[in-house]
Amino acid sequence: MIKDEKFDNSSFGHFDIMKSMVSWQQQSATSWTELYKEFASNSQKMFESWSNALWNTWTSKDSLQSGKIKDNTKKDNTMRALVLQGGGAIGAFQAGAFKALYEKITTDDKENGKEGRPLFDIIAGTSIGAINAAVLVSHVLENKTWRGSSEKLIEFWEFLSCPTPDITGVSANWKKEHDKNNPNAASIEAARRYYSVKEFFKSGVDKVYSPLPPREDEKFFDQENKRVLYDKQPLQKSIEKFVKFPITTDYELGEPRLLVISVDAKEGIPVTFDSYGGIKAQHVMASASLPEFYEYEEIDGYRLWDGGILSNTPIRELIQAHKAFWEYKIGSKELENSILEEASFNVPDLELYIEFMAF
């Protein structure tokens, strides 16, 4: 939660929000009722204030005389934001989609006389989307330009990729049936994918994960009940080859803001890590720690899992972070008034781009 007196970069976007939410959840039912009544009352007052102000603006003397609503067009004060969702191999699709998006936006900016404008002001990502976002923002910070960012992301995915493993032995029974023209036998491509995945689960993927020894059942002592997890250190090392941590950005310097989404495994609430406070490799790994595949990431005593559990496409977290920052920046009263055309300051609108695959 944003502190009233001062914007604390060291904690904003990390666990202040989470700690506040946890403490709220521990209040009694009576306290919750009182809080709700107060919130409802304040919300009604704010609604009435906005309604009256808007009505006064719309029915001003100038408007009535001209017979139309007064044109108080806001200056162009829009921030571009990109949301990258989670989904494992979808990250490779995002690399190609980002390249196309980069070319489209830079061409449009040039044609509209906005050449040199930052490609994106904010990037929010979950899981593999958080990893891709970290690669992009790190490139911009290191090179002071978005130029080359799409190539960097594609280079990252070429580094992660690996050839199809030898599946000759494990697919022998399938091949026998396929060669006999068994109508139920999978196609060659389907079989390649199926047995490749089976082999990867068994042997790991060199730059992404490696299998750990099975964990014995320590509760029911059932020898057949064993838990198989994978070591995520290979993935972290791969990320660190392309990302310079920590990623710390500053709005005043025009640097892109990075938001990385994870989940508190104990409380079941989303956690947003913010580059305005600094993002480390552990924060990105927390966002990508898929349950029952990787172990959770532990940070400051909190056990964190993949953000895709609760927010695979983190639009909500993006909007919340945007509002919280500007509430600190201009004050809650100015934020309340910023909806008006004649406000002394208008909070930047968000022009939102979302990269995802529909199935």
C-alpha positions as CSV (number, residue, x, y, z in Angstrom):
1,M,0.0,0.0,0.0
2,I,1.3,3.5,-0.8
3,K,2.3,5.4,2.2
4,D,0.6,8.8,2.7
5,E,3.7,10.8,3.7
6,K,6.2,9.7,1.2
7,F,6.5,7.4,-1.8
8,D,8.9,4.7,-0.7
9,N,10.7,3.2,-3.7
10,S,12.3,0.5,-1.7
11,S,9.0,-1.1,-0.8
12,F,6.4,0.1,-3.3
13,G,5.0,-2.7,-5.4
14,H,6.5,-5.4,-3.2
15,F,5.0,-6.6,0.1
16,D,3.5,-3.4,1.6
17,I,0.3,-4.1,-0.4
18,M,0.3,-7.7,0.6
19,K,0.9,-7.1,4.3
20,S,-1.9,-4.6,4.4
21,M,-4.3,-7.0,2.8
22,V,-3.3,-9.8,5.2
23,S,-3.8,-7.5,8.2
24,W,-7.3,-6.5,6.8
25,Q,-8.2,-10.1,6.4
26,Q,-7.5,-10.7,10.1
27,Q,-10.1,-8.1,11.3
28,S,-13.3,-9.1,12.9
29,A,-16.6,-9.3,11.0
30,T,-17.7,-6.2,12.9
31,S,-14.7,-4.2,11.8
32,W,-15.3,-5.3,8.2
33,T,-18.9,-4.1,8.4
34,E,-17.8,-0.7,9.7
35,L,-15.1,-0.4,7.1
36,Y,-17.7,-1.2,4.4
37,K,-20.1,1.4,5.6
38,E,-17.3,4.0,5.7
39,F,-16.2,3.0,2.2
40,A,-19.8,3.1,0.8
41,S,-20.3,6.5,2.4
42,N,-17.1,7.9,0.9
43,S,-17.8,6.4,-2.5
44,Q,-21.2,8.0,-2.6
45,K,-19.7,11.4,-1.6
46,M,-17.1,11.0,-4.3
47,F,-19.7,10.0,-6.9
48,E,-21.9,13.0,-6.0
49,S,-18.9,15.3,-6.2
50,W,-17.9,14.1,-9.6
51,S,-21.5,14.2,-10.9
52,N,-22.0,17.7,-9.7
53,A,-18.7,18.9,-11.1
54,L,-19.4,17.3,-14.4
55,W,-22.9,18.7,-14.6
56,N,-21.6,22.2,-13.8
57,T,-19.0,21.9,-16.6
58,W,-21.5,20.6,-19.1
59,T,-24.2,23.3,-18.3
60,S,-21.8,26.2,-18.0
61,K,-22.9,29.6,-19.4
62,D,-20.6,29.3,-22.4
63,S,-22.0,25.8,-23.2
64,L,-25.6,26.9,-22.9
65,Q,-25.1,30.0,-25.1
66,S,-23.4,28.0,-27.8
67,G,-26.0,25.3,-27.6
68,K,-23.5,22.5,-27.3
69,I,-21.1,21.1,-24.8
70,K,-17.9,23.1,-24.4
71,D,-14.9,21.5,-26.1
72,N,-12.2,21.2,-23.5
73,T,-10.0,18.7,-25.4
74,K,-7.2,17.3,-23.2
75,K,-3.7,17.5,-24.5
76,D,-2.2,14.3,-25.8
77,N,-1.1,12.7,-22.4
78,T,-1.3,9.0,-23.2
79,M,1.0,6.3,-21.9
80,R,1.4,3.1,-23.9
81,A,1.3,-0.1,-21.9
82,L,2.0,-3.7,-22.9
83,V,0.6,-6.8,-21.2
84,L,2.4,-10.2,-21.7
85,Q,0.5,-13.2,-20.4
86,G,1.9,-16.5,-19.1
87,G,1.8,-19.8,-20.9
88,G,5.2,-21.4,-21.3
89,A,5.9,-21.8,-25.0
90,I,3.6,-18.9,-25.7
91,G,6.6,-16.8,-24.9
92,A,8.1,-17.8,-28.2
93,F,5.0,-16.6,-30.0
94,Q,5.2,-13.3,-28.0
95,A,8.8,-12.8,-29.4
96,G,7.5,-12.9,-33.0
97,A,4.4,-10.9,-32.2
98,F,6.5,-8.2,-30.4
99,K,8.7,-7.9,-33.5
100,A,5.6,-7.2,-35.6
101,L,4.2,-4.8,-33.0
102,Y,7.5,-2.9,-32.8
103,E,7.6,-2.4,-36.6
104,K,4.0,-1.3,-36.7
105,I,4.2,1.2,-33.8
106,T,7.5,2.8,-34.9
107,T,6.2,3.2,-38.5
108,D,2.9,4.8,-37.2
109,D,4.9,7.1,-34.8
110,K,7.1,8.3,-37.7
111,E,4.1,8.9,-40.0
112,N,2.3,10.9,-37.1
113,G,5.3,13.0,-36.3
114,K,6.1,11.2,-33.1
115,E,9.3,9.6,-34.1
116,G,11.5,8.9,-31.1
117,R,8.6,8.5,-28.7
118,P,9.2,5.5,-26.2
119,L,7.7,2.4,-27.6
120,F,6.1,1.5,-24.3
121,D,5.9,3.3,-21.0
122,I,4.9,0.3,-19.0
123,I,5.2,-3.5,-19.5
124,A,3.3,-5.9,-17.2
125,G,4.0,-9.6,-17.4
126,T,3.1,-12.9,-15.8
127,S,5.3,-16.0,-15.8
128,I,6.9,-16.4,-19.2
129,G,5.5,-13.0,-20.0
130,A,7.4,-11.6,-17.0
131,I,10.6,-13.2,-18.3
132,N,10.1,-11.6,-21.8
133,A,9.2,-8.3,-20.2
134,A,12.4,-8.3,-18.1
135,V,14.5,-9.1,-21.3
136,L,12.9,-6.1,-23.1
137,V,13.2,-3.5,-20.2
138,S,16.7,-4.6,-19.4
139,H,17.7,-4.0,-23.0
140,V,16.2,-0.5,-23.0
141,L,18.0,0.4,-19.8
142,E,21.3,-0.9,-21.0
143,N,21.1,0.7,-24.5
144,K,19.0,3.8,-23.8
145,T,16.8,2.9,-26.8
146,W,14.1,0.4,-27.9
147,R,16.1,-0.2,-31.1
148,G,17.2,-3.8,-31.1
149,S,14.8,-4.9,-28.4
150,S,12.8,-7.3,-30.7
151,E,16.0,-8.8,-31.9
152,K,17.2,-9.3,-28.3
153,L,14.0,-11.1,-27.4
154,I,14.3,-13.4,-30.4
155,E,17.9,-14.1,-29.6
156,F,16.8,-15.1,-26.1
157,W,14.4,-17.7,-27.5
158,E,16.9,-19.0,-29.9
159,F,19.3,-19.5,-27.0
160,L,16.6,-21.5,-25.1
161,S,15.6,-23.7,-28.0
162,C,16.8,-27.2,-28.5
163,P,16.5,-29.9,-31.1
164,T,14.0,-32.8,-31.0
165,P,15.5,-35.5,-28.8
166,D,16.1,-39.1,-30.1
167,I,12.7,-40.7,-29.7
168,T,13.4,-43.9,-31.8
169,G,13.4,-46.3,-28.8
170,V,10.4,-44.9,-26.9
171,S,8.2,-44.5,-30.0
172,A,8.9,-48.1,-31.4
173,N,5.4,-49.4,-30.6
174,W,3.7,-46.4,-32.2
175,K,5.9,-46.7,-35.4
176,K,4.9,-50.4,-35.7
177,E,1.2,-49.5,-35.7
178,H,1.7,-46.5,-37.9
179,D,3.6,-48.5,-40.5
180,K,0.7,-51.0,-40.5
181,N,-1.6,-48.1,-41.4
182,N,-3.5,-48.5,-38.1
183,P,-6.2,-45.8,-38.4
184,N,-6.0,-45.1,-34.7
185,A,-2.2,-44.4,-34.8
186,A,-1.3,-40.7,-34.3
187,S,0.3,-38.8,-37.1
188,I,4.0,-38.5,-37.4
189,E,4.0,-34.9,-36.1
190,A,1.7,-35.7,-33.2
191,A,3.9,-38.6,-32.2
192,R,7.0,-36.4,-32.5
193,R,5.5,-33.9,-30.1
194,Y,4.2,-36.5,-27.7
195,Y,7.4,-38.5,-27.3
196,S,9.6,-35.4,-27.3
197,V,7.7,-34.0,-24.3
198,K,7.9,-37.4,-22.6
199,E,11.7,-37.4,-23.1
200,F,12.1,-33.8,-22.0
201,F,10.2,-34.6,-18.8
202,K,12.6,-37.5,-18.2
203,S,15.9,-35.9,-19.1
204,G,15.1,-32.1,-18.8
205,V,15.8,-29.2,-21.1
206,D,19.4,-28.1,-20.8
207,K,18.9,-24.3,-20.4
208,V,15.4,-24.4,-18.8
209,Y,15.1,-27.2,-16.2
210,S,16.6,-30.5,-15.0
211,P,14.8,-33.3,-13.0
212,L,15.4,-33.6,-9.3
213,P,15.5,-36.8,-7.3
214,P,11.9,-37.9,-6.4
215,R,10.7,-36.9,-3.0
216,E,9.5,-39.7,-0.7
217,D,6.1,-39.5,0.9
218,E,6.8,-38.4,4.5
219,K,3.2,-38.5,5.7
220,F,1.5,-41.7,4.5
221,F,4.7,-43.6,3.8
222,D,3.3,-44.9,0.5
223,Q,6.3,-45.9,-1.6
224,E,4.3,-45.4,-4.8
225,N,3.5,-41.8,-3.8
226,K,6.5,-39.8,-4.9
227,R,6.7,-36.2,-5.9
228,V,8.8,-35.2,-8.9
229,L,10.0,-31.6,-9.2
230,Y,12.5,-29.9,-11.5
231,D,15.5,-27.6,-10.8
232,K,14.8,-24.1,-12.1
233,Q,18.4,-22.9,-11.7
234,P,19.1,-23.6,-15.4
235,L,16.3,-21.2,-16.4
236,Q,17.5,-18.5,-14.0
237,K,21.0,-18.7,-15.4
238,S,19.6,-18.4,-18.9
239,I,17.6,-15.3,-17.9
240,E,20.6,-13.7,-16.3
241,K,22.6,-14.0,-19.5
242,F,20.1,-11.7,-21.1
243,V,18.9,-9.5,-18.2
244,K,21.0,-7.2,-16.0
245,F,19.6,-7.3,-12.5
246,P,18.4,-5.5,-10.5
247,I,16.0,-3.7,-12.9
248,T,15.4,-0.3,-11.4
249,T,13.6,2.4,-13.4
250,D,12.7,6.0,-12.8
251,Y,9.6,7.8,-14.3
252,E,11.4,11.1,-14.2
253,L,14.1,9.7,-16.5
254,G,11.6,8.4,-19.0
255,E,12.5,4.8,-18.3
256,P,9.9,2.0,-18.9
257,R,8.2,0.7,-15.8
258,L,8.3,-3.1,-15.4
259,L,5.5,-4.9,-13.4
260,V,6.0,-8.6,-12.6
261,I,3.1,-10.6,-11.1
262,S,3.4,-13.5,-8.7
263,V,1.1,-15.1,-6.1
264,D,1.4,-15.5,-2.3
265,A,0.9,-19.3,-1.9
266,K,-0.2,-19.0,1.7
267,E,-2.7,-16.1,1.4
268,G,-3.8,-16.7,-2.2
269,I,-3.4,-13.1,-3.3
270,P,-1.6,-11.6,-6.3
271,V,1.7,-9.8,-5.6
272,T,3.1,-7.1,-7.9
273,F,6.8,-6.4,-8.1
274,D,7.6,-3.0,-9.5
275,S,10.8,-1.7,-11.1
276,Y,10.1,1.7,-9.5
277,G,11.3,-0.1,-6.4
278,G,13.7,-2.5,-8.0
279,I,13.2,-6.0,-9.5
280,K,15.7,-8.8,-8.8
281,A,16.1,-12.2,-10.6
282,Q,14.2,-13.8,-7.7
283,H,11.1,-11.7,-8.4
284,V,11.0,-12.8,-12.0
285,M,11.5,-16.5,-11.0
286,A,8.7,-16.2,-8.4
287,S,6.4,-15.1,-11.3
288,A,7.4,-18.2,-13.2
289,S,7.5,-20.9,-10.5
290,L,4.8,-23.2,-11.8
291,P,3.3,-25.3,-9.0
292,E,4.0,-29.1,-9.2
293,F,6.8,-28.4,-11.6
294,Y,9.1,-26.0,-9.8
295,E,9.4,-25.4,-6.1
296,Y,8.0,-22.1,-4.9
297,E,10.3,-19.1,-4.6
298,E,10.9,-17.8,-1.1
299,I,11.4,-14.1,-0.6
300,D,11.5,-12.4,2.8
301,G,9.7,-15.3,4.3
302,Y,6.9,-15.3,1.7
303,R,6.4,-18.4,-0.5
304,L,5.6,-17.3,-4.0
305,W,4.3,-19.2,-7.0
306,D,3.5,-18.6,-10.6
307,G,1.3,-15.4,-11.2
308,G,-0.8,-17.3,-13.7
309,I,-2.6,-19.0,-10.9
310,L,-4.6,-15.8,-10.3
311,S,-3.7,-13.3,-12.9
312,N,-2.4,-14.8,-16.1
313,T,-3.2,-11.6,-18.1
314,P,-2.4,-8.9,-15.5
315,I,-4.5,-6.0,-16.7
316,R,-6.0,-5.4,-13.2
317,E,-2.5,-5.2,-11.6
318,L,-1.4,-2.8,-14.3
319,I,-4.3,-0.4,-13.8
320,Q,-4.0,-0.6,-10.0
321,A,-0.2,0.2,-10.1
322,H,-0.9,3.1,-12.6
323,K,-3.6,4.6,-10.3
324,A,-1.4,4.1,-7.1
325,F,1.6,5.9,-8.7
326,W,-0.4,8.9,-9.8
327,E,-2.3,9.1,-6.6
328,Y,1.1,9.5,-4.9
329,K,2.4,11.8,-7.6
330,I,-0.5,14.4,-7.6
331,G,-2.4,13.6,-4.5
332,S,-5.7,11.8,-3.9
333,K,-7.8,15.0,-4.3
334,E,-6.2,15.8,-7.7
335,L,-6.7,12.2,-8.8
336,E,-10.4,12.6,-7.9
337,N,-10.6,15.8,-10.0
338,S,-8.5,14.5,-12.9
339,I,-11.6,13.1,-14.5
340,L,-12.7,16.6,-15.4
341,E,-11.7,18.3,-18.7
342,E,-10.8,21.5,-16.8
343,A,-8.7,19.8,-14.2
344,S,-5.3,21.3,-13.5
345,F,-3.7,18.0,-14.3
346,N,-5.1,14.9,-16.1
347,V,-3.8,11.5,-15.2
348,P,-2.3,9.9,-18.4
349,D,-4.7,7.6,-20.2
350,L,-3.4,4.1,-20.9
351,E,-3.2,2.9,-24.5
352,L,-3.2,-0.9,-23.9
353,Y,-1.7,-3.6,-26.0
354,I,-2.1,-7.3,-25.0
355,E,-0.2,-10.2,-26.5
356,F,-1.8,-13.5,-26.0
357,M,-2.8,-16.7,-27.9
358,A,-6.4,-17.8,-28.2
359,F,-7.0,-21.5,-28.2
